[in-house]
């Protein structure tokens, strides 16, 4: 993980040397209580899910952290409606189209980051891939994601609108997750991974391409920055929560498999089988997350091309 420090150093130096000082917006203030509330809430949620992996779901610390996280997020939402300078103005997320886009990116982040994590575990730990080989193995997903994002934004979005794109993308991801549950301790890349990776890439491209276009749709110029940032924030929050939750599920499934199949000290082969069972369990959960996302997010987003808001009216197909 230390390699990230190199990129951070370049970013800091480049920002200091190349980015000029910006004039302060008159009357603008940092929403410190909002930052504290939302950061604390997300910290409690992520740490609560992670704590369940090592201390089980029934411990008071796990439920206390999760309850504190929910309470802090409720406080954050209430504060945003009252303060004069909110971190996330309610008018941004109360719009149904944009809220649907943000929820889509949150759900997709939760499922997608789980895929990244456990596929890398599977390739490196179970199949014995090197880090470089694992990265190369992921390239088909990247290629298909980029291609479908371009196709979606230029061809599909203007014709069908965000709703069908989200439903199709989520269902493609769910199908790929079900396909990945067929992995074994000695599966080959071409037979077990290449197909699902291409399908995942296509689904991700449809979803993320839609979110980038819809998440900033119809915002006033003064809200363009926060609307765009909400897309990236939703993806990161979804990834953090999803990774913590899915890691807990994988650990529980692996431990349960060993408890049910091993008497005494497990052999390396049995440990591999237990790990693969944990990965497969996670992929089933990811399939459920994407399927639920197709229903909920698809219901929030309209069909048909979006039109620019005028005089406070909603776009066609959105009322």
C-alpha positions as CSV (number, residue, x, y, z in Angstrom):
1,X,0.0,0.0,0.0
2,X,3.0,2.3,0.4
3,X,3.1,2.8,-3.4
4,X,0.2,5.2,-3.0
5,X,2.5,7.6,-1.1
6,X,4.4,8.2,-4.3
7,X,1.3,9.3,-6.2
8,X,0.2,11.4,-3.2
9,X,3.6,13.1,-3.2
10,X,3.4,14.0,-6.9
11,X,-0.2,15.2,-6.4
12,X,0.8,17.5,-3.5
13,X,3.8,18.9,-5.3
14,X,2.0,19.4,-8.5
15,X,-0.9,21.1,-6.8
16,X,1.4,23.4,-4.9
17,X,3.3,24.4,-8.0
18,X,0.7,24.4,-10.8
19,X,-2.6,25.2,-9.2
20,X,-3.1,28.9,-8.5
21,X,-4.7,30.4,-5.5
22,X,-8.5,30.6,-5.8
23,X,-10.3,33.6,-4.6
24,X,-12.5,32.9,-1.7
25,X,-16.2,32.9,-2.4
26,X,-17.9,35.7,-0.4
27,X,-19.9,34.3,2.4
28,X,-18.7,30.7,1.9
29,X,-17.9,28.7,5.0
30,X,-16.8,25.1,5.7
31,X,-19.6,23.0,7.3
32,X,-17.4,21.7,10.1
33,X,-20.3,20.1,12.1
34,X,-21.5,18.4,8.9
35,X,-18.0,17.0,8.2
36,X,-17.7,15.7,11.7
37,X,-21.1,14.1,11.7
38,X,-20.9,12.3,8.3
39,X,-17.2,11.3,8.8
40,X,-18.0,9.9,12.2
41,X,-21.1,8.1,11.0
42,X,-19.2,6.4,8.1
43,X,-16.3,5.5,10.3
44,X,-18.7,3.8,12.8
45,X,-20.4,1.9,10.0
46,X,-17.3,0.6,8.3
47,X,-15.6,-0.2,11.6
48,X,-18.7,-1.9,12.9
49,X,-18.9,-4.2,9.8
50,X,-15.2,-4.9,10.1
51,X,-15.5,-5.7,13.8
52,X,-18.1,-8.3,13.1
53,X,-15.5,-10.3,11.1
54,X,-13.3,-10.7,14.1
55,X,-15.8,-10.5,17.0
56,X,-19.0,-11.8,15.5
57,X,-22.3,-10.0,14.9
58,X,-23.6,-10.5,18.4
59,X,-21.0,-8.4,20.3
60,X,-22.2,-5.2,21.9
61,X,-19.3,-3.3,20.2
62,X,-20.5,-4.3,16.7
63,X,-24.1,-3.3,17.3
64,X,-23.0,-0.2,19.2
65,X,-20.8,1.0,16.4
66,X,-23.5,0.3,13.8
67,X,-26.2,2.1,15.9
68,X,-23.8,5.1,16.4
69,X,-23.1,5.3,12.7
70,X,-26.8,5.4,11.8
71,X,-27.5,8.0,14.5
72,X,-24.7,10.2,13.3
73,X,-25.9,10.0,9.7
74,X,-29.4,11.0,10.9
75,X,-27.9,13.9,12.7
76,X,-26.0,14.9,9.6
77,X,-29.2,14.8,7.5
78,X,-31.0,16.9,10.0
79,X,-28.2,19.4,10.2
80,X,-28.0,19.8,6.5
81,X,-31.6,20.9,6.4
82,X,-30.9,23.6,9.0
83,X,-27.5,25.1,8.4
84,X,-27.0,28.1,6.1
85,X,-23.9,26.5,4.5
86,X,-24.5,22.8,4.2
87,X,-21.8,20.4,3.1
88,X,-24.5,18.6,1.0
89,X,-27.4,20.9,0.2
90,X,-30.7,19.0,0.4
91,X,-31.8,20.3,-2.9
92,X,-29.1,18.2,-4.6
93,X,-30.3,14.8,-3.2
94,X,-34.0,15.5,-3.0
95,X,-34.2,15.5,-6.8
96,X,-35.4,12.0,-7.7
97,X,-33.2,11.7,-10.8
98,X,-30.0,12.7,-9.1
99,X,-30.9,10.7,-6.0
100,X,-31.4,7.6,-8.1
101,X,-28.0,8.2,-9.7
102,X,-26.2,8.6,-6.4
103,X,-27.9,5.5,-5.0
104,X,-26.9,3.6,-8.1
105,X,-23.3,4.5,-7.7
106,X,-23.4,3.7,-4.0
107,X,-24.9,0.2,-4.6
108,X,-22.5,-0.4,-7.5
109,X,-19.5,0.6,-5.4
110,X,-20.5,-1.8,-2.7
111,X,-20.7,-4.7,-5.1
112,X,-17.9,-3.8,-7.4
113,X,-15.2,-3.2,-4.8
114,X,-16.1,-6.6,-3.4
115,X,-15.5,-8.1,-6.8
116,X,-12.1,-6.5,-7.1
117,X,-11.0,-7.6,-3.6
118,X,-12.1,-11.2,-3.7
119,X,-11.1,-11.8,-7.3
120,X,-7.6,-10.6,-6.5
121,X,-7.6,-12.8,-3.4
122,X,-8.7,-15.8,-5.5
123,X,-6.2,-15.2,-8.3
124,X,-3.2,-14.6,-6.1
125,X,-3.8,-16.8,-3.1
126,X,-5.7,-19.7,-4.7
127,X,-4.5,-19.8,-8.3
128,X,-1.0,-18.5,-7.5
129,X,-1.0,-15.5,-9.9
130,X,1.5,-12.7,-9.3
131,X,0.4,-9.2,-8.7
132,X,1.3,-8.2,-12.3
133,X,-0.5,-11.2,-13.8
134,X,-3.6,-10.5,-11.7
135,X,-3.6,-6.9,-13.0
136,X,-3.3,-8.1,-16.6
137,X,-6.1,-10.6,-16.0
138,X,-8.4,-7.7,-15.1
139,X,-7.7,-5.8,-18.3
140,X,-10.7,-7.3,-20.2
141,X,-13.0,-5.9,-17.6
142,X,-11.4,-2.4,-18.0
143,X,-11.7,-2.5,-21.8
144,X,-15.3,-3.6,-21.8
145,X,-16.2,-1.0,-19.1
146,X,-14.7,1.9,-21.1
147,X,-16.3,0.8,-24.3
148,X,-19.7,0.4,-22.8
149,X,-19.5,3.7,-21.0
150,X,-18.8,5.5,-24.3
151,X,-21.5,3.6,-26.1
152,X,-24.0,4.2,-23.3
153,X,-23.4,7.9,-23.1
154,X,-23.3,8.6,-26.8
155,X,-25.9,6.1,-28.1
156,X,-28.1,4.5,-25.4
157,X,-28.5,7.4,-22.9
158,X,-30.0,9.9,-25.4
159,X,-32.4,7.2,-26.7
160,X,-33.5,5.1,-23.7
161,X,-32.6,7.3,-20.7
162,X,-31.0,6.3,-17.4
163,X,-33.6,3.8,-16.1
164,X,-33.1,1.0,-18.7
165,X,-29.3,1.5,-18.6
166,X,-29.2,1.0,-14.9
167,X,-31.4,-2.0,-15.0
168,X,-29.4,-3.6,-17.8
169,X,-26.1,-2.8,-16.1
170,X,-27.1,-4.1,-12.7
171,X,-28.6,-7.3,-14.1
172,X,-25.4,-7.9,-16.2
173,X,-23.4,-7.6,-13.0
174,X,-25.7,-9.9,-11.1
175,X,-25.4,-12.5,-13.9
176,X,-21.6,-12.2,-13.8
177,X,-21.6,-12.7,-10.1
178,X,-23.7,-15.9,-10.4
179,X,-21.3,-17.1,-13.1
180,X,-18.3,-16.5,-10.7
181,X,-19.8,-18.8,-8.1
182,X,-18.7,-21.7,-10.3
183,X,-15.0,-21.1,-9.6
184,X,-13.0,-23.9,-8.1
185,X,-9.6,-24.3,-6.4
186,X,-8.0,-25.2,-9.8
187,X,-10.1,-23.3,-12.3
188,X,-8.5,-22.0,-15.5
189,X,-8.7,-18.3,-16.4
190,X,-10.3,-18.8,-19.8
191,X,-13.0,-21.1,-18.5
192,X,-13.9,-19.5,-15.2
193,X,-12.8,-15.8,-15.2
194,X,-12.6,-14.3,-18.6
195,X,-16.3,-14.4,-19.5
196,X,-17.5,-13.1,-16.1
197,X,-14.9,-10.3,-16.2
198,X,-16.1,-9.1,-19.6
199,X,-19.8,-9.2,-18.5
200,X,-18.9,-7.3,-15.3
201,X,-17.1,-4.7,-17.4
202,X,-20.1,-4.2,-19.7
203,X,-22.4,-3.8,-16.7
204,X,-20.1,-1.4,-14.9
205,X,-19.7,0.7,-18.1
206,X,-23.5,1.1,-18.4
207,X,-23.9,2.0,-14.7
208,X,-21.0,4.4,-14.3
209,X,-21.6,6.1,-17.6
210,X,-25.2,6.8,-16.7
211,X,-24.2,8.0,-13.2
212,X,-21.7,10.5,-14.6
213,X,-24.3,12.0,-16.9
214,X,-27.3,11.9,-14.6
215,X,-25.7,12.8,-11.3
216,X,-25.1,16.3,-12.4
217,X,-28.3,16.7,-14.5
218,X,-30.2,19.9,-14.1
219,X,-28.1,21.4,-11.3
220,X,-27.5,25.1,-11.0
221,X,-23.9,26.2,-11.8
222,X,-23.2,26.9,-8.1
223,X,-24.1,23.3,-7.3
224,X,-22.2,21.6,-10.1
225,X,-19.1,21.0,-7.9
226,X,-21.0,19.3,-5.0
227,X,-23.2,17.3,-7.4
228,X,-20.1,15.9,-9.2
229,X,-18.3,15.3,-5.9
230,X,-21.3,13.3,-4.7
231,X,-20.8,10.8,-7.4
232,X,-17.2,10.0,-6.4
233,X,-18.1,10.1,-2.7
234,X,-21.0,7.7,-3.2
235,X,-18.7,5.3,-5.0
236,X,-16.0,5.5,-2.2
237,X,-18.6,5.1,0.6
238,X,-20.2,2.2,-1.1
239,X,-16.8,0.6,-1.7
240,X,-15.8,1.1,2.0
241,X,-19.1,-0.3,3.4
242,X,-19.3,-3.1,0.8
243,X,-15.7,-4.2,1.4
244,X,-16.1,-4.3,5.2
245,X,-19.5,-6.1,5.0
246,X,-18.4,-8.6,2.3
247,X,-15.1,-9.4,4.1
248,X,-17.1,-10.2,7.2
249,X,-19.4,-12.5,5.2
250,X,-16.4,-14.2,3.5
251,X,-14.7,-14.8,6.9
252,X,-17.9,-16.3,8.4
253,X,-18.5,-18.6,5.4
254,X,-14.8,-19.8,5.4
255,X,-14.9,-20.5,9.1
256,X,-18.2,-22.2,8.8
257,X,-16.9,-24.4,6.0
258,X,-13.9,-25.5,8.0
259,X,-16.0,-26.2,11.1
260,X,-18.3,-28.4,9.1
261,X,-15.7,-30.3,7.0
262,X,-12.5,-30.5,9.1
263,X,-11.7,-32.5,12.2
264,X,-8.3,-31.5,13.6
265,X,-5.7,-29.5,11.7
266,X,-6.9,-28.6,8.1
267,X,-4.7,-29.5,5.2
268,X,-3.6,-26.9,2.6
269,X,-6.1,-28.3,0.1
270,X,-8.9,-28.0,2.6
271,X,-7.9,-24.4,3.3
272,X,-8.1,-23.7,-0.4
273,X,-11.6,-25.2,-0.6
274,X,-12.7,-23.2,2.4
275,X,-11.4,-20.0,0.9
276,X,-13.1,-20.7,-2.5
277,X,-16.4,-21.4,-0.6
278,X,-16.0,-18.0,1.1
279,X,-15.4,-16.2,-2.3
280,X,-18.4,-18.0,-3.8
281,X,-20.6,-16.9,-0.9
282,X,-19.5,-13.3,-1.4
283,X,-20.3,-13.5,-5.1
284,X,-23.8,-14.8,-4.3
285,X,-24.3,-11.8,-2.0
286,X,-23.0,-9.5,-4.7
287,X,-25.5,-10.9,-7.1
288,X,-28.3,-10.2,-4.6
289,X,-27.0,-6.6,-4.1
290,X,-27.0,-5.9,-7.9
291,X,-30.4,-7.5,-8.4
292,X,-31.9,-5.4,-5.6
293,X,-30.2,-2.4,-7.1
294,X,-31.7,-3.1,-10.5
295,X,-35.2,-3.0,-8.9
296,X,-34.8,-0.1,-6.5
297,X,-32.6,2.2,-8.6
298,X,-34.4,1.3,-11.8
299,X,-37.6,2.4,-10.2
300,X,-36.2,5.8,-9.2
301,X,-34.8,6.6,-12.7
302,X,-37.0,7.5,-15.6
303,X,-37.1,6.0,-19.1
304,X,-36.6,8.1,-22.1
305,X,-34.2,10.9,-22.7
306,X,-33.8,13.5,-20.0
307,X,-34.6,17.1,-20.9
308,X,-33.3,20.2,-19.3
309,X,-35.2,21.6,-16.4
310,X,-37.0,24.9,-17.2
311,X,-39.0,27.0,-14.7
312,X,-38.8,24.3,-12.0
313,X,-40.5,21.6,-14.1
314,X,-39.3,18.0,-14.0
315,X,-38.0,16.3,-17.1
316,X,-40.2,14.2,-19.3
317,X,-41.0,10.8,-17.7
318,X,-40.0,12.0,-14.3
319,X,-43.1,13.4,-12.7
